[in-house]
Amino acid sequence: MAHSSVHEGAIETDAVIVGAGPVGLFQVFELGLLEIKAHVIDSLACPGGQPVELYPDKPIYDIPGIQVCTGQELADRLLAQIKPFGATFHLGQEVTMVEKQDDGRFFVATSRGTTFLTRTLFIAAGVGAFQPRKLKLDGLEAFEGTQLFHHVTNPADFAGKHLVIAGGGDSALDWAIEFAKPDSPHRAQSITLVHRRDGFQAAPASVARMRELCERKDMQFIVGQPTGFETDQAGRLSSLKVTDPDAVTHTVPLDALLVFLGLSPRLGPIADWGLDIERKQLVVDTEKFSTSIPGIFAVGDINTYPGKKKLILCGFHECALAAFGAMPLVFPNRPVQLQYTTTSPRLHKVLGVAPPVGD
């Protein structure tokens, strides 16, 4: 067991939520109604999880009371809904360590050195921490952050450069179009899109626009697999080797390589926390969605139990029961009462809303 001196400077809190997808965000709400404040950790750079990262513009039809919304809209609505509870977000970092303390709390540390002492821990990590899929070329990772990128933070950085974009999804096509179109403020000197086949998992309008830009010689598209790269005398990345279906290898000069091959989930450090795991999912009870360690709860796609369905709707239901499950650990002397947001003056106060007229 670690000594307390190691934990100096740790943020003391009642709840830490791992994962800022829809279910993690709604967990903030359910805890907030019970006056439990939460800190939220996510490996991605912004809240919203899988729907925002993988399909921000695609419609979702099965959220109760919302006929249709996109992944981004759902995240925005959930963020607006939890605003009264003042959750603190710690983004772009993964939980690397969870350790039970003598006093029953958990010491939690992240990849960025943020540390917490929390009474309860909620794992809402979807299918694990998302990592960008990498091009498997030996030695390429040395250029990460200088000439190799998996997302675009500032488009102006790429203006006037020779760019190669690898991928066949919406991100790859959207950025290829943005950097290739003649009226773009971020127009590249040259742009080459590389994809393993002449078919795309992207909006048809984007595919049509890309083909139009190729016809106009504003960009080019090569079908093939990246099989190697070259460097110049200064040791900088100078070109990508792409082998086409006829086994012909093309050498494409570049200043920067943008790789958009999607995200791959991995359970990561969660696998080492001593929890019961079945097929890479956390085993929970259906009374309070507790894992095999009391005080650690799992909600959403990361958990498994008889009859489990991987739906956002089911994750929301799990959040409510998990929050009530946490109550005795956070407020051992407070009776747990179910109150309704429609009628409870206490909840109106917590939510910062006026009581209904006529009360």
N, C-alpha and C positions, 0 to 999 in steps of 0.2 A: 504493500500500500504506500502511496506517495506521501511525503510529509507536507504539512500545510504551507511551509515556506515556498515550496515549488509553485503554489497556487496563489501567491501574492499578485494582486492586479487582475485576478480573474473577475469577470462580470458575474455578480450574484443575481440569480433570477429564479422565478418559479417554473418557467417552461422554456425549453429550446425546441424549435421545430427544424428538422432537417429536410429541406425541400420547399421551394417556393412555387410549385405548380398550383393548379386550381385547388387541389385537396389541402395542400399545406397552407394556402391563403385562407381557405374556409376554416381550417383548424384555428387560426388566429381569432376568427369571429366567434366560434363556439367557446373558446377559452375566455375571450373578452366578455361574453355575456355572464360568465361566472367570476368576473373580475380577476382573472389570471392573466398577467402580462407576459408576452412572449418575445423571444429573439428568434429570428429566422435566418438560416444559413442555406446558401445554394451555390452549387459549382458554376452555374451560368452567371452571365454578367447582368441580367435583368430578370425581374419576377415574371412568372407565367408558365415556366416549365415547358413540357413537351409541346402543348398546343401552340405556344408562341414561337418556340424554336423551330418546330418542324412543319406546322401548317397554320401560320398566323392569319392567312386570308381565306382559309377554307371554312365553309359553314358547319356549325354544330347545331343539331336539331333536338337533342334529347335532354336539355337543361330545363327543369320544371319552370313553367311560367314565362320562359323566353322562347318565342316561336323559332327564332334563328339568330345565331350570333357567330362571329368568327372567334378563333382562339384568342386573338389579341383583344377583342371586345370583352370576352369573358374575363380575361385577366384584369382589364381596366375596371370592369364592374365590381369584381371581387376586391380590388385595391380600394375602390371608393367605399365599398361596404365596410371594410375593416379600418378605415381611416380614424374613426373615433377611438380606437384601442391603442394607437400609437406604438405599434410593433416596430422593433428595430431590425433592419435588414443588414446582413453581412454577406455580400455577394462576391462571386468570383473566388470562392474558397470551398474546400471540402473538409468535412470532419475527418480527422486522422486518428483521433483517440477518444475513447469513452472509458472512464474508470470509476467504479463505485467507491465511494468514500465511507469512512467509519460512521459518519453521521447520517448515512442513507442517501446523501445527495450524489450527483454524478459530476465528475470533472470531465469537461469536454474541451478538446483542443482542435483547431483548424490548421489547414496548410499555410495560412498566413500568420499563424502565431496568435490568433485571437483565442482567449480561454474563458471558460464559463464554469461556474458552480451552480448547478440547477437541480431543483427538486424532481422535475419530470422531464422526460425526453420523448418527443414525438417524431417518429421516422415517417416522413411522407415523401420518400425519395423516388417515387415512381418505379422505374425499373433499374434504379441505380443512378450514379452520377454520370452525366453525359459528357463524353469526350469527342472532339471532332475526329472523324475517321482520317487516318493518315495515309499518304502515299508510301507504300512499302519499298523504298529505295534506300539501300545502305548509305549512311552518311548524310542524307538529305536534311535530317533534323538539325544539323549544325547551322543551317541558314534560317531557322525559325525566328521570326520577329525582326529579321533584317531584310531578307528577300523572299522568305516563305511565310505565307499568311493563311489562316483558316477562317478569318472574318475580316471585314473592312470596318475600321473604326473611323478613319478620316479619309474620304475618297480623294481629297486634294493631294494626298501623298503619292498617288499613282498617276496623276496627270502628266502627260508628255513622256510616259515611259513605255517600253516594250513589255507588254503583259502577256502571260499565258495563264488561262483559267482552266482548271481541271474539274469536271463534274457535269451532270446532266439534269440537275433539279432546278427549282425556282431560283435559288440563290445564285447558282452559276450563271444562268441565263440573264437574270436581272442585272447582275454586275457587268456581264459581257456587253449587254445593250447600253448600259449607262456609260461605260468607258469607250464604246465604239461610235455612238451616234454623233454626227457632225456638230450638233448644237449643244453638246454636253459641256458644262464648265470644267469637267474632270476628264476631258477626252485624252485617251492614251495615244502615244505615237503609233503603236501597232497593237492589235489584240488578236490572239489565237485561242479559240475554244477547243479543248480536247475532251473527247468522251469516248468510252469504249464501244459505243454503237450509235447508229444514226436514228436513235429514238430517245425521247426525253420524258422525264417525269416532271413536267412543268406545264404552266398555263399555255394552252394552244396559241393564244395571242402572242406570248413571248417567243414561242418557237417560230411563228410566222415572221415576227419582227427581226429575229436573229438571222433567218434565212435571207430576208430582204437586205439586211446590212452586208451579208456575205456576197450577195449578187452585185451590190454596189461597190464591192472591194473596200468597204469600211472596216471589215474584219474578216478573219478566215476561220474555218471549222475543219478540224482533222479528226477522223474516226481512228481510234487506236488506243493502245495502252502505254502509259509512260514506262519506259524500261531502263532509263539511265539519265545521267546529266553530265554536263561538262563545267569546268571552272576555268577562269582566266589566270594569268600569271600572278595576279594579286590575291588569288584564292577565292574570288567572288564567283557566285553562280552565274554562268554565262549562257547556258542553253539546256533545254530539256530534250531528251531523245524519246521519240514516240514511234512505236512499232505498229503499223497498220495491219488489217486483216490479211493482206497479201504477204506478210512478213517483211515488208519494206520498212526500214527505219529512217524517220525524218528527224533532222536536227533543227529545233526551233529556238532561235536566239531570244533571250529575255533579260529584263532588268529585275522583274519580280514575278513570282509564281503564286497564284491564288488557288487554293485547293478547297473545293466545296463538295465533299463526298458524303455529306450527311453526318449524323451523330451516332456514335455507338454507345449503348448503355453498359455500365459495368457496376457490379455490386461493390467492388472496391473494398475499402477498409471495413465496411459493415460486416463482411464475412468473418472478420476477426474479433467481433465484440462478444462472442460467447452466447449468441442467441440461437434458438432452435431455427434451423433453415431447412426448407424443403424445396427442391428445384429452384434454387436461387431466390426464394421468397421467404419472408419471415412468418413463422407460425404464430397465430394469435387466437385468443378466445373470442367468442362473439358477444360476450356480456359487456366488456369494456375495451376490447381490442388491445389487450395487454400482450406483450411478447412473453417469452419464458422468464424474463427478468422483470419483477415488479417495478413500476416506475418508468419503464420504457414501453411506449405504445407504438403500434405501427398501423398506418391508415393508407388507403388507396392501393395502387397497383403493386406496391412492395410487399403486401401481406397475402397470406393464404389461409383459408378455413373452408370447411365443407360448404359447398354451394357458392363459393366466391365468384363474383362476376366483375370483370375489369371495366367498370363504367364510372365516369366522374360522379354520377348520381349516387352510386353505392359508397364511394369515398366520402361524400358529404355526410351521409348517414353515419358512417363509421366515426367521423370527427365529433359528432354530437355525443355519442356514447363514450368515446375516449376522453372527452373533456370532463364528463361526469365521473368517469373512472379516476381522473386525476385529482378531483376535489378533495377526497380524504387525505391525500398526500400533501396537498398545498395548504389546505385549511382543515387540520384534523378536528378542530372543535366546532366547526360551523356545520349546522344541519344542511343537508343537500335537499333543496326544494326545486321542483320544476316550475319555472315561471314563464309566462308567455309574453312575447314582445308586444302583443296587441294591448294587454291590460296592465302590465306590471310597471308601477311608477319607478321602481328601482332600476328596471331595465331601460326605461325612457331616459333616466338620468345618465346611466352608463353610455347609452347611445347618443346622448346629447340632443334628444328630440323633445319637442313640446308634448305634454300629455294631450290626448284627444279632447276636443271641445265637448263640454257637458260633464266632464269628470269633476 
